[in-house]
Amino acid sequence: MKLRLILGDQLSLTLSSLTDLDPQNDLLLMCEVRSEATYVKHHKKKIAFVFSAMRHFAEGLSGKGLNIRYVKYDDPNNTGSLFGEVARIIAQNAISEVVLTAPGEYRLQTEMAGWSAKLDLPVTIKDDNRFLCTPTEFADWAEGRKQLRMEYFYREMRRKHSILMDQDGPRGGQWNYDSENRKPPKSGLEIPDTYHAQPDDITQEVIALVEAHFPDHFGDLLPFHFAVTRDQALEALDEFIAKRLNLFGDYQDAMIQNEPWMYHSHIGFYLNCGLLTPLECVERAEAAFHKGTAPLNAVEGFIRQILGWREYVRGIYWLKMPDYKSTNFLEATRPLPDFYWTAETQMNCMRQCITETKQNAYAHHIQRLMVLGNFALIAGLDPDEVNNWYLLVYADAYEWVELPNVTGMVLFADGGQLASKPYAASGAYINKMSNYCGSCKYKPTVKNGPTACPFNYLYWDFIGRNDGKLRGNPRMGFMYKSLDRMSDEKRQAVQDDTRRFFTAIDTDEKV
């Protein structure tokens, strides 16, 4: 009898560890364990989502007549770790081999590589077949390249999978329509709500469990409306394509107060736990373009996020780990401010994005990058603390996708291995792409003084503080020319405002 372990982010019937399943003899194992729920203090809604999706998936496997052992979190015999549960099952059954699909996080891969010796049994770890590019293929693509830019990888993926291609090149004559996807918000937009699933008895039981066992974890548990089955996830995907994809391209960078979902798909939850597969999402979006229900800039932009960016950051993760986790190119050391947890700040953009993160275990990519991440970058926040925050607060966050996005894209902590320049911006960008600034104490048009937007002076402090690290970056030349033209009086004002701002944070004053 083989024991086949299914992890909480591997909820796919096509999983590689199940391809040669012997339904009559093999034993499947799924377990909710403390070590995975608490290695960072995950958002309550994230834990509820994963546990509920796991239980529904296990119920589906049982309904197919498969022999599955499911260990709930509050089972009195639960050892609290994946290895402990595997060892417990082996002690109770005549297991000849353990089979599993490769985990998505390096820490688990390292741990599982030692299981065979500990268990005195063969442990077969199969490649994860739910991605469109294997780590080996990515490493082959990266070999010999001076710069690993996503755009060139994305083009190769488009060719490989024949997505949005004509005989002579990319559909429409361009590979990338990002320049058409940056419209600021305008009044009168009718934004459809995100997908809502009604919690069933299984989900209600999980919600009660999370409330009882994780009361001190970040975030709001209710209301809960995530999809927790494959059928529901497909409904969420279809609803996005029917109702929001047509305007996704135009407004994917826009932010509107009290509109957390905008025109985004919100399927990262379901892709990253296995309820959806990347190619089916890409192909359904491409079909919408061919039917004429969504424009090319929207469809290409959506496909680029999945076929390009998602596969690319996973490739970077496995190529660069474990050293990637400890990179800190800009030598940033400032602790994460308390307002990342409480949302108690007078910076309205930060308050909105943190509040919505707390409520929904979600924020869209511009909120994550250009508000929350932008502040972390220009304030010089410690990469370890920022990475832990992003990993635990978002329900779609697993280290393989979170770490490259934060270390590379948000913080430039890898020194440019992923991004060609730091994504630092002043308050003018936030003012352009959102309506947050109109309800803020601070003014984006004021550069210095107590009413100035903190992003304005922190931006220039960041540029000056990192002169030795960034001046040589060809994409930073304009900024350093502007800094060089800055008067001594202006430079002193930037330093004074920055010092005042950080002193206020350090003394628990509301900023």
N, C-alpha and C positions, 0 to 999 in steps of 0.2 A: 504494500500500500504506500502510495506517495502522498505526502502532505503538501498542499499547494496554498501558500500564504498570499492573501490579497490585501494590499494596503489601502488606507482610506482615500488615497487620491488615484486609485486604480480601478475605478468602477466601470469597467468596459468588458463586455462579453467577448470581445476580440482580443483580449489581453494575451500576450505571448505565453504566459505561464499556463494558460488554459487551452492552448491550441491542440495539444496531444493528450488532453484529459481522458482518463478512463472513468466514465460515469459510474460504473458498477463498483469500482474498487477504491478510487482515490478519495481522499478527505480534503475538503476545503476549509480554510481557517480565516476568519476575520475577527478582529478584536479592537475594542476601544480601550486604550491604555493611557495611564497617567503620564508616562514619559513623553508621549507625543503631544498630549494636550497641554503640557505645562513647561516644555523646555524653553519656550517663551510663553508669557501669559496671554494666549490668544483671545481675541475678541469673543465675547459670549456668543454672538450671532454666528461667528465662524465655526465655533465648536458645535453649536446646534445644527448648523447646515451640514457639516461633514458627518456627524453621527447619524443624523436622520437619513442622509443620502446613503450611507453605509447600510443602515438597517433595511431600507427599501431595496437596495441592491441584493442583500442577502436573502430577503424574502422572495425576490424574483428567482434567485438561484435555487432556493428550496422548492419553489413552485414548479421548477423544471425537473424535479426528482433527484437533484444532486445532494450528495451527503456533505452538509456544511455545518461546521461548528462555529457559532457566533458567541463571542464573549462580550457582555455588556460592561460598561464602566463600573457599575455598582455591584457586579457579581462578587460575592464575598471571597471567592477563590481566585479572583483576578490578581495576577502577580504585579501588574502595573507596567510591564514592558513587553515589547514584541518578542524579544528573546525568551523571556520568562514564560510567555504563553506557548511559544513553539516547543520549548523544553517540556512544559507540562503535558502537552498533547502527545509528544513522543513517549513520555513515561507511561502513558495510559494506553497506547496503541502500538501495533507492530508496524512502525514506519520504516521504510527502506531508503527513502530519499526525501529531501525537502526541495521544492521547486518554487521559485518566485520570479517575478519580473523586477528588473533593476529598479531600485528606489530613485526618486527624483532629487535626493539631497545627498551631498557628499558624506555628511556625518553618518548617515545610515549605510551608505555603500561601504564605508570603511569598517563599520561595526559588523555588517553581514559577511564581509570577506573572511572574518575569523570564526564564523559560526560552525563551519564544518569540523574544525579541530575541536571546538568546545563540545559539540554534539556527538562527535565520533560517527558522523553520517555524511554521505555526499549532500552538498547543498549546491544546487544548480541555479545560477542567476542569469536569466535570459534578458536580452536587450529589450528595451521598451519600444514596442512597435507602433505606438500611438502618435509618434512624431514623424515628420516628413523628411527629416535629415538626421542621420545617426551622428553621434559624437565622432566616430571615425571618419565619416564623410566630411564633417565640418573641419576636422583637423587636416584632412587632405586638401580641402579648399584653402585653408589658412596657410599651408606650408609655403614658405618663401615669400609671402606677402609682407611688405613693410607696414601697411596699414590694413586693418581688418574692418573695412567700412561696410555697413549693412546694405547700402544701395547696390553694391556689386554682388553680394551674396543673394539678395532678393531677385536680381535679374536671372541668376543661375537657377533659382528655385522656380521662377516663372517658366523658364525654358524646360526644365526637367518635368514639370507637371502640366505643361501646355495650358496655362491659365492666362486668359486675356491676351492671347497671341493670335496674330495673323501669320500668313506664310512668310512675309518679309520682315516681321518684327512685332513689337508690342502693339496691341490694339489702340488705335487713335494716334499712333506715331510717337508716343511718349511712354517712358517707363513709369513716371512718377508725376502725379497731379497735385502734389502737396501745396504748390503755390496757389491753387484754387480752393484750398481747404482751410483758409484762415480768416473767414469773415467774422467781424465782431458781432455781438448780439444786437438785435434791433427790436423795437417795441412791436407788440402784436403777434409774436411767435406763438403758435399753438403747439405745445410740446406734449406728445402722448406720454402717459405714465408708463413706468416699467411693468414687466410681467408680474402678476400677482397669483400665487398659488395659495389655495386655502389649506392651512395646516390640518392634517388628518390625525388619527389617534396616535400613530407612530411619532409624528412630529411633536404632538402635544406632550407625549411622554418624555421625549428628549428635552424639550424646553423646560419641563419641570426638573429633570436631572441636572441640566446646566445651572439653573437657578439655585439648586441645592448644593452643588459641588464646586461651583466656580463663582461665588458671590463677589469676590474681590477682583475679578478680571475686568478689563476695560470694556466699555460699550453697552449699548442698549440691546436687550434680548428681544423685546417686542416693539413694534409689530414685526412679525416674521412672515415673509411671503416668497421666499426663494423657491425655485423648483428643486425637488429632491428626488425625482425619478427621471429616467431617460425620456419618457414620453412628455413630461412637463418641460424638460430642457429643450426638446425639439419644438414644443409650442412657443417657448420664449424666443427661440431663434426665428421661427416663422413670423412671430408678431413683430420682431425688430425689422425684418426684411419688408414686411407689408406696411408698417406704420412709420418707421423712423429712418430707414436706410436712405430714402430719397434725399433727405436733408442732412444726413450724417456728415457728408463731405464738407458742405458749406460751413457748418457750425460745430465741427468737432473740437475746435479750440476755444469755443465761446463758453463763458461762465455767467450764470444768472442767479441772483440771490433766491434762495428757496426753490431752486430747480436742480436738485442733485443729479438727476438722471439724464437730462438733456436728450440728445438724439443718439446717444451711444447704445451699444448692443447689450451690455451687462452680461455677456455670456462667458466672460473670463472665469467666473465661478464654476461653470459647467465644463468648459474645456479643460481646466486645470485639475479637475477631479475625475475626469474620464467619462462623464455623462454624454459629452459631445466629442466628436473627433474633428481635427482641423480641416481635413479635406472636404468633409460634408458641408462645413460652414462656408468654406471658400466657394464650393461649387454651387451652393444655393444662392449666394450673392451674385456670382457670375451669371446664373440663370436669370436673375432679376434684371440685369443689364440687357441680356439678349431679348427679354420680353418687353423691354422699354419702360419698366416700372421704376428704375433707378438710374441716375446718370453715371457716366464713366468716372467722374472725379470722386463720387461717393463710393462706388464699388471698388475702384482701385485702392482708395485709401483704407477701406475696411480689409480688403485682401492683404494689403501690405502689412497691416498690424499682425495678421496671423501667419501668412506664408513667409513674410519677411522678418519682422521684428521678433515675434515670439520664437521662431526657430533659431534666429540669430543669437538672441540672448542665452538660450539654452546651450548653443554651441560654445559661446564665450565662457559660460560657467564651467562646463566640463573640460574645456581646453586649459583654463587658467587656474582652476582649483588645485591644491588648497591655498596657495599663496595669495590668490585674489582676495580672499576674505580679510586679510590683514593689511591691505594696501591703504596708505594714507599720504598720498603724494603732496597734498597741500598742508600737511602737518596740523590738521584741525583738531582741537582738543576741548572746545567749550561744551559743557554739559547740555543735554537737551532741556530746554526750559519747561517748567511745569505746565505752561498753557497748552503744550502739545497733548496733555492729558485732560485738562479741564476746560479748554476753549475760553478761559477767562483772560481775554486780551482785548484791547481797544482797537487793534488792527482788524478791521471788519473782514477783510479777505481771509485772514487766518482763522478768525472766529467762525466764519461760515464753513470753511473747508474742514476744520476740525470737528465742528458740531455735526456736520453731515457724515463724516467718517464714524463718529461715535454712534450716530443713529443707524447707519446703514451698513457698516463694515465695507464701505465703498466710497470712492471718489474717482472722478474720471481723470484721464491721464494728464490734462493740463493743470488741474487742481493739484495733482500729486507732484508734477514737475515744476511748474512755474509759480506756484504759490507756496505750498508746504516745502517743496524741495528747494526752491529758489531761496527762501529764507534760510534753510539749513545750510546751504552753500555759502551765501554771503555773510552769514553770521559765524561761520567757521565751526559748526557743530561737529562733535566727535562722530566719525563714521560708524563705529560699533553701536553707539546709542541710536543713531538715526536708522541704521539697518534693522535693529531689533524692533524699533517702533513700526516701521513699514511692514515688517514680517508679521507682527501680531495683530495689527489693526485692520487689515484687509482680508476679506474672505477668499479672495483669489490668490493670495500670496503664499508661495512656497519658495524655498531659498533659491532654487535654480532660476526662477524668474525675477524674484525680488532683488537679489544681490547684484546682478549686473546692472539692473535698472537704477538702483540707488548708488552703488559704488561708482559705476561708470557714467551713467547719464545724469543723475541728480547732483552728485558731489564731486565729480571729476577726480575722485580719490585714486583712480588707477593711472592718472597722468596722461590720459588720452588714448588708452588702448581701445576704448569703445567709442567715445565721442571725440569729435575733432576740436572741440573747444568747450569751456564751461558754459552751462546754460544759466548765466547770471543776467538779471534784468532789474531795472529800477521800477518804481511805481507806475511809470508811464505805460509799460506793457500791460500791467494788470488793469489799469484804467481803460485802456483801449479794448481789451478782450472781455471785460466784465462790466456789470453795473454795481460792483461792490463798493467802489470809492465814494459814491454819492451818499452812503449811509455811514461814513467813517469819520471818526474824530480827526484823523490826519488827512492832509491834502496832497494829492499826487503832484500838483503843480508847484508846491512849496518845497524847496530843496534843503533848507536848513532851518533850525529852530524847533521849538516845542510842537508846532503844528505841522511840521514837515512829515511826509510819509517816511517811515523808517527805512523802507526799501531804497529810498533815494540816497541817503548818506551811507547806509551800509553797503550799497553797491560800490561806491567810490572807495570806501574803506577796504573792501575786498580787493579791488583792482590794485590799490596801493600796497596793501599788506602782502600781496602775492606777486609783486613786481619781479622778484628774482626767479620765480617759477613759471610765470606766464608771458612775460614780455616777448620772449622769442617765438611764441605761437603766432603763425602767420594770420590767423583769424582774429587775433586780439590787437592787431596793429592800430586800428582806428581808435580803440579805447585808450591805448597808451599815448597816442598823439594828443588826445583830448586831455588826459591827465597831465601831460607835459606842459600844456598851455594853461593849466589851472593856476590861478594866483595863489600866493602864499596864504593870503587871508581866507580864500575858499578852502584850501587844504586844512587849515587850522580849524575852520568851522566843521568840516567833516569829522576830524578827529574828536573835537569837543562833543558833537552830537552823538557820535558812536560811543564815546566813553560814558556819557550821561545815560544813554540807552542801556548799556550793559550793566552799569551800576544799579540802575533801577531793577533790572531782572535779578541781579545777585542779591538785592535786599528785599526781594519779594514784593516789589511795587508793581502794580498792574500797568503794563505798557500798552 
